[in-house]
Amino acid sequence: MASGMTLDARVQALLAQGRGGDAAALAIRELGPQVLAYLVSLLRSDSDAREVFAQFAEDLWKGLPGFRGEASLRGWAYRVAWHARDPYRRRGRRLDTHEASALAAEVLSTLGDEPWRADRMAALRSRLAPDEQTLLILRVNRGLPWREVALVLAEDGQPPPTEAALRKRFERLKEKLGKAARDEGLMD
């Protein structure tokens, strides 16, 4: 496979060849560290994030053959992670092969036990609702386009929020954080 290909193209090529397991393994290895960092930031607990990450890996493994390319693979992976964090959304049984769990453990082992460094606003950000944190992390920290953020935050069976609605929500969120940061003396 050409090394100059994007991750999306490499995964799609593997899927087209009927190599779903290899495609999922590639996606988990490449996207795993940033998805785990997102989960740690969202959940504020390494152990909870690692548990949800293992669920994410299994969900991605099972769901990748159904990936339709409506968003980038990275955006879709964040949607999978967003849904994996909710224990009420966990359905079905775990994979019999445990391959996804082994891959999750592999990605986790490459990160070591180094503590996560939070930015100066971590305490303020932790006060936000999970969907607000996700909006902030995916848009600011991960640079996802509005369309993909909308797909991540879409409720099951509902159309995704419009870009205009997300932008407005983001503006209100920035104002809310700015006021809280000023109140805490973090900003002038």
Salt bridges, closest charged atoms under 4 A:
ASP22 OD2 - ARG19 NE 2.84
GLU51 OE2 - ARG90 NH1 3.50
GLU58 OE2 - ARG94 NE 3.65
GLU70 OE2 - ARG68 NE 3.03
ASP86 OD2 - ARG89 NE 3.43
ASP96 OD1 - ARG93 NH1 2.59
GLU106 OE2 - ARG29 NE 2.62
GLU114 OE2 - ARG117 NH1 2.61
ASP119 OD2 - ARG125 NH1 2.91
ASP131 OD2 - ARG169 NH2 2.34
GLU132 OE2 - LYS176 NZ 3.27
GLU155 OE1 - ARG89 NH2 3.77
ASP156 OD1 - ARG79 NH2 3.36
ASP156 OD1 - HIS83 NE2 3.91
ASP156 OD2 - ARG89 NH1 2.91
GLU163 OE2 - ARG167 NH2 2.82
GLU171 OE2 - LYS174 NZ 3.19
ASP183 OD2 - LYS179 NZ 2.90
GLU184 OE2 - ARG127 NH2 3.34
